[in-house]
């Protein structure tokens, strides 16, 4: 606790922790589902996914939310907001074949 108070504690970004445990990175997952994901920050993509209405087509919702910056890949165009969130979540929580090196 004293390290936190003194400002000397080492923190590790969530993405690095997840990758070190063998989970697929957000960037890789987003690239599987979207064209243009490299032009949006991962936080922006995450917020847009969660702002989609459950029953609206993700294609239309992302157009509305991100002004066309992010496009759903053709194989996912017919998914609703809820179905796309679920598919991305499942892909995000899948494991890499070979985990990254441990942090430390």
C-alpha positions in Angstrom: 0.0 0.0 0.0 2.8 2.4 0.8 4.1 2.0 -2.8 0.8 3.1 -4.1 0.8 6.1 -1.8 4.4 6.9 -2.7 3.6 6.6 -6.5 6.2 3.9 -7.0 3.9 0.9 -7.6 4.3 -0.7 -11.0 1.0 -1.1 -12.9 0.4 -3.3 -15.9 -2.3 -2.4 -18.5 -5.2 -4.8 -18.6 -4.5 -5.8 -22.2 -1.0 -6.9 -21.3 -2.2 -9.0 -18.4 -4.8 -10.7 -20.6 -2.3 -11.4 -23.3 0.2 -12.8 -20.8 -2.5 -15.2 -19.7 -2.9 -16.4 -23.3 -6.0 -14.5 -24.3 -6.3 -13.0 -27.8 -5.6 -9.3 -28.0 -8.4 -6.8 -28.6 -6.7 -5.6 -31.8 -6.6 -9.1 -33.2 -10.3 -9.7 -32.3 -11.5 -6.4 -33.6 -9.6 -7.0 -36.9 -11.5 -10.2 -37.3 -14.9 -8.5 -37.1 -14.3 -5.0 -38.5 -12.6 -3.1 -41.3 -11.1 0.1 -40.1 -10.5 -1.0 -36.5 -6.9 0.2 -36.8 -8.3 3.7 -37.4 -10.3 3.7 -34.1 -8.9 3.3 -30.7 -9.8 0.1 -28.9 -11.7 2.2 -26.3 -13.8 3.8 -29.0 -14.6 0.4 -30.6 -15.5 -1.0 -27.1 -17.9 2.0 -26.4 -19.5 1.7 -29.8 -20.2 -2.0 -29.3 -21.8 -1.3 -26.0 -23.8 1.6 -27.3 -25.4 -0.5 -30.0 -29.1 -1.3 -29.4 -29.7 -5.0 -28.8 -32.0 -5.5 -31.8 -30.6 -3.0 -34.3 -28.4 -4.3 -37.1 -24.8 -3.8 -36.0 -24.0 -2.5 -39.5 -26.5 0.4 -39.1 -25.7 1.1 -35.5 -21.9 1.4 -36.1 -22.6 3.7 -39.0 -24.7 5.8 -36.7 -22.2 5.8 -33.8 -18.9 6.1 -35.7 -19.9 7.9 -38.9 -18.7 5.0 -41.1 -15.1 4.9 -39.6 -15.6 1.3 -38.6 -17.2 -1.2 -41.0 -18.5 -4.6 -40.0 -16.9 -7.4 -42.2 -19.4 -8.8 -44.6 -19.9 -12.2 -42.8 -21.1 -10.3 -39.7 -23.3 -7.7 -41.4 -26.6 -9.4 -40.4 -25.8 -9.6 -36.7 -27.8 -7.5 -34.3 -26.0 -5.4 -31.7 -26.4 -8.1 -29.0 -25.3 -10.9 -31.3 -22.2 -9.0 -32.4 -21.3 -8.2 -28.8 -21.6 -11.8 -27.9 -19.5 -13.0 -30.8 -16.8 -10.4 -30.0 -16.8 -11.4 -26.3 -16.5 -15.1 -27.2 -13.6 -14.4 -29.6 -12.0 -12.1 -27.0 -12.1 -14.8 -24.3 -10.7 -17.5 -26.5 -7.1 -18.6 -25.8 -4.1 -18.2 -28.1 -2.4 -21.5 -29.0 0.8 -20.2 -27.4 0.5 -17.8 -24.5 2.7 -14.7 -24.5 5.6 -14.5 -22.1 4.6 -13.8 -18.5 4.7 -10.2 -17.4 7.3 -9.4 -14.8 
